[in-house]
């Protein structure tokens, strides 16, 4: 998809008629802002690590995938994977935020408001990408704009790598700034 095609999708998007597309975009924005102000500094890393770990476990655990495929038709196995993802995600997040990353991210620079807003935006984008990817595997179709932003192969790669790249640049900026 070219840049002009993406611009055309954005310009043709109907902001005045409620739709699932508008709901997804508004939830992304509202939840990102709420999470930025409600989450503790240590929980942002726990959430990111939980997302990556759970996505890997659900997608790559051969025994889990085989069990799902043997028990359910192809259309229901994606929904089962989504439910499994959400349950395992909540469990892993609670464990990590309570025990592993409790104080790992408790520096003053790490907890700045601009950092939290950007990072929560990227994390919620990754979470929405993961959920919509599972739903698209079940046969659910989305508008071209939502597909471009969250589901396309380029979007999958961008959402997977963007939070990590942001952390690397933030870590370099914090360590460089603290050395001065």
N, C-alpha and C positions, 0 to 999 in steps of 0.2 A: 504494500500500500504506500502510495506516495504522500508527500506533505500536502499537496493540493487536495487529495482525497480525504485526508484527515481534517483539513480545514473545512471541506464541504460537509463532512459528518457533523462537525461542531456547529457550523452555521445552521444546518438543517435540524438540529436537535430542538425539540419543542419543550421549552421550560415551563409552559403554562398549562399543559395537560398532564395530569399525574400519570406516571407510568412506572414500570419496574426500573427502567433506566434512571429516571429521576430519583426514585427511592434509593437505589444503590449509590448514586453519587452523593446524595444528601446524607445518607447514613455514614458513608466514608468520611465526609467532612465533619459531621457532628461528633461521631465517635472518636475521630482523631483528636479533635479539640478537647473533648471531655477527658479522654485518656491522658492527654498531655498535662492537664492540670490535676487529675485525680491520682495518677500513678506516682509512686515513690521513685526516687532516682534509681534505686537498686532493682526495681521491677522492670525497667525498660530492657535491660539486658536479659533478664529471666524470660520475658515474653518472647524476645527474638530467638533466643536459644531454644525455647519450647516449640516455637513455630517450626524451625528447621528440623529439630529432632523428631517431632511428631510427623511432619510431612515425610521425612525419610523413612520412619518406621512403618507408616501406613502404606506408602507406595512401594517400598522395597523389601518388606518382610515377606519372604517367599511363602512361609506357612500361613500367614494371614491372608495374603492374596489368593492362594490356592483354596483355602477354606471358604472364602467369600465366593469365589467363582464356582465352586462345586455345589454350594448351597442355594445360590440364587441365580435367576436369569441375568443375562448381561446388563439389562436395563436397571435392575435393582442392585447389582453389585456396586455400582458407583454411589448410590445413595447409602448403602451399607458402609462403604469406605468413608463417606462424609461423616456419618454418625460416629463411626469408630475414630476418625480423626478428631472430632470435637470432644469426645469423651477422653481420649488419651491426652489431647492437648490440655484440657483443664487439669487433669491429674498431674501431668509433667510440670505445668506452670506452677501449681500449688507447691509441689515438692521443691522445685528450683528456687522459687521466690522465698520460700520459708527457710531453706537450709543452705543451698549452694551459693546463691548470689545475694544474700542478705545485706552484706556491706561492701560487696565488690565494686559497686559504682557510686559510692557515697562521697564523691569529691564535690566541692562547690562549683567548679567550672562545668562538671559533667551535668549538673542539675539546672543549668540556665534555661529560662523559658523558651528562647528561640530554638535551642537544641531539642528540647522536649517536643515542641510543636512539629518540627521537621521530622524528627525520629518517629513520633507517633503516626504522622502522616504516612511515612514509608512502611511502618509495621502494619498498620491497618490495611494499607494497599496490598501487602503480601498476604495478609489473612483473607481479604476479599478475593484476591487472585486464587488462592488455594481452594476456597469454598466454591467459587464459580467454576473452577476447573473440574472439580468433582461433579458439579451439577451438569456441566456440559458433556461429561462422559456418560451421564445417564440419559442423554438425548435432549436435554433442555437447550433451547436456542436463545440467543441474546441478540440485541440490536448490533449493528455494525460498530457503533461507537463503544459500547461496553466490551465487545469482542476485541476491538483495537486497544483499549486501555488495559483490560484485565486478562483476556483469555488467549490472545494470539501467541504464537511461539516466541516472538520478540518480547511481548509483554511478560510472559512467564520468565524469561531470562532477566529482564530488567527488574522485575519485582523480587526475584531471588537474590540478585547481586546488589541492588541499590542500598538496602540497610547496612550491609557489610562494608561497602565502599564508604558510606557516610561515617561509619564508626572508625574506619582506618584514617580518613581525613581528620575527623575530630580528634582522634588519639594523637596524631602527628601535631595538630595545632595546639593541643593542651600540653604535650610534652615539650614542644618547641617553646611555647610561651612560658612554661615553668622553669626552663633552663636559663632564661634571661635574668 
